[in-house]
């Protein structure tokens, strides 16, 4: 919000200045703004999925009755966005288009220098390079952590669960009864 303020002194001289106000972290309206922006981004990804332009991740192919609504293309948490799709050049183009449209609609731009992409080991190196060029981001290292939890890497599912349980137990030890 912008406003022009004016103050007149006793002699009638007018002094003008601009006042600017925006939402900041901790502002009571911040959660509503986040929800609006997250919904815009989510609707853009859902639209591309519905049109068949973006393929997401299904929990397991043996689940009967799996519908498009059960397939995940993205996860939003705080100010982070994780996109899950197959490693195909056109998927990268669609992701880039969705993020560009989100910028046009919200004014929020992706921090490309802080962004990275993680590939399955089965993706050929030349495809990785092409997709990184399309997205204008770097390849993540082989083990990737999100919110302190290893998402990709050499840990087995059991080891990941044990790591999470250990972190929770450590936090709970700090609580007083």
C-alpha positions in Angstrom: 0.0 0.0 0.0 1.4 3.4 -0.9 0.2 6.8 0.4 1.4 10.3 0.1 1.4 12.1 3.5 1.4 15.8 4.1 2.2 18.0 7.1 1.6 21.7 7.3 3.6 23.7 9.8 2.4 26.8 11.6 3.5 29.0 8.7 1.4 27.1 6.2 4.4 25.3 4.6 3.5 21.9 3.3 5.9 18.9 3.6 5.1 15.8 1.6 6.5 12.3 1.9 5.6 8.9 0.8 4.6 6.1 3.2 4.9 2.5 2.1 3.4 -0.4 3.8 3.6 -4.1 2.9 3.1 -7.5 4.6 6.0 -8.7 6.6 6.7 -11.9 8.5 4.6 -11.9 11.6 1.9 -9.6 10.1 -1.5 -11.0 11.0 -2.4 -11.0 7.2 0.7 -13.1 6.3 -1.0 -16.5 6.6 -3.8 -15.4 4.4 -1.5 -14.1 1.7 0.5 -17.3 1.9 -2.7 -19.4 1.5 -3.8 -17.3 -1.5 -0.4 -17.6 -3.3 -0.2 -21.3 -2.5 -3.6 -21.9 -3.9 -2.7 -20.0 -7.1 0.4 -22.1 -7.6 -1.4 -25.4 -6.7 -4.3 -24.6 -9.1 -1.7 -24.0 -11.9 0.0 -27.3 -11.3 -3.4 -29.1 -11.0 -4.5 -27.6 -14.3 -1.4 -28.8 -16.2 -1.8 -32.3 -14.6 -5.5 -32.4 -15.7 -4.6 -31.3 -19.2 -2.0 -34.2 -19.3 0.9 -31.8 -19.6 2.5 -32.7 -16.2 2.9 -36.2 -14.8 3.1 -36.6 -11.0 4.0 -39.3 -8.6 1.7 -42.1 -7.6 2.3 -43.6 -4.2 2.4 -47.2 -5.5 1.0 -48.7 -8.8 -0.6 -51.6 -7.0 -3.1 -49.3 -5.2 -6.5 -50.0 -6.7 -8.8 -47.2 -7.6 -6.0 -44.7 -7.9 -7.3 -41.4 -9.4 -5.6 -38.3 -10.7 -6.4 -36.6 -7.3 -4.1 -39.2 -5.5 -1.2 -38.3 -7.8 1.2 -35.7 -6.4 2.9 -33.2 -8.7 4.0 -30.7 -6.0 4.2 -30.0 -2.3 4.2 -26.6 -0.7 5.6 -26.0 2.7 6.3 -22.6 4.2 8.1 -20.8 1.3 9.3 -24.0 -0.3 8.0 -25.8 -3.4 8.9 -29.4 -4.2 7.9 -30.6 -7.7 7.8 -34.3 -8.4 7.5 -35.5 -12.0 9.1 -37.8 -14.6 12.4 -36.8 -16.2 11.2 -35.7 -19.6 12.2 -32.5 -21.4 8.6 -31.4 -21.9 7.9 -31.8 -18.2 10.7 -29.3 -17.5 9.2 -26.9 -19.9 5.8 -27.2 -18.3 7.2 -26.7 -14.8 9.0 -23.6 -16.1 5.8 -22.3 -17.7 3.8 -22.9 -14.5 6.4 -21.0 -12.4 6.5 -18.1 -14.9 2.7 -17.9 -14.9 2.7 -17.9 -11.1 5.1 -15.0 -11.2 2.9 -13.0 -13.6 -0.1 -13.7 -11.3 1.4 -13.1 -7.9 4.6 -11.1 -8.5 6.6 -13.7 -6.6 9.6 -15.0 -8.4 11.5 -18.3 -7.8 15.0 -17.9 -6.4 16.7 -19.9 -9.1 20.1 -19.6 -7.5 18.8 -21.4 -4.4 16.9 -24.0 -6.4 18.1 -27.4 -7.5 16.8 -30.6 -9.2 17.3 -34.2 -8.1 17.3 -37.0 -10.6 16.9 -40.7 -10.3 20.2 -42.6 -11.0 18.6 -44.1 -14.1 18.4 -40.7 -15.9 21.3 -40.4 -18.4 23.7 -37.5 -17.8 23.0 -35.7 -21.0 19.3 -35.6 -20.2 20.1 -34.2 -16.8 22.2 -31.4 -18.4 19.4 -30.6 -20.9 16.8 -30.4 -18.2 18.9 -28.2 -16.0 19.4 -25.8 -18.9 15.6 -25.7 -19.5 14.9 -25.0 -15.8 18.0 -22.8 -15.4 18.9 -24.5 -12.1 21.7 -26.8 -10.9 21.7 -30.5 -10.1 21.3 -31.3 -6.4 24.0 -33.5 -4.8 23.2 -37.2 -4.4 21.8 -36.9 -0.8 19.2 -34.2 -0.4 17.8 -33.1 3.0 14.6 -31.2 3.5 13.7 -29.8 6.9 16.6 -31.9 8.3 15.3 -35.2 6.9 17.1 -37.0 4.2 14.8 -37.3 1.2 17.1 -38.8 -1.4 20.3 -40.6 -0.7 21.6 -44.0 0.5 19.5 -44.4 3.5 16.9 -47.2 3.3 13.2 -46.5 4.2 13.8 -48.1 7.7 16.9 -46.0 8.3 14.9 -42.8 7.4 12.2 -43.7 9.8 14.7 -44.4 12.5 16.4 -41.0 11.8 13.0 -39.2 12.2 12.2 -41.2 15.4 15.6 -40.2 16.8 15.1 -36.5 16.1 11.6 -36.6 17.6 12.8 -38.4 20.7 15.7 -35.9 21.1 13.2 -33.0 21.0 10.9 -34.7 23.4 13.7 -35.2 25.9 14.0 -31.4 26.1 10.3 -31.1 27.2 9.7 -30.8 30.9 6.8 -32.7 32.5 
